[in-house]
């Protein structure tokens, strides 16, 4: 499947990040099984524990609107340059908490697409990124 629109949206979402502490921008674009794209960016907080990752922002937006069937997520991220713009030179995989949240709502064959600013991408299944996940299903 071609994930170009999903990747483009994830990259655009890095610009919406609120990152006054880490200066590390992350954007996510989550594709539901009806073809709608749900967006997210990371949003930091001075207490750090209240910070929310881009992937969870996208998932929580969709779930809060009643959507719980997903196909794929694209993630892009990186540090900012001296002008405060995201630099997407490398891949930015989801953190462990985001992987577990994805496992709560997504099948094991759910696709996680990592994209960088060089036009490269890596595609993983959720099972590859989180083997032996904790699940009640």
Secondary structure, 3 states (H helix, E strand, C coil): CCCHHHHHHHHHHHHHCECCCCCEEEEEEEEECCCCEEEEECECCCCCCCCECHHHHHHHHHHHCCCCCEEEEEEEEEEECCCCCECCCCCCCCCHHHHHHHHHHCCCCCEEEEECCCCCEEEEEHHHHCCCCCCCC
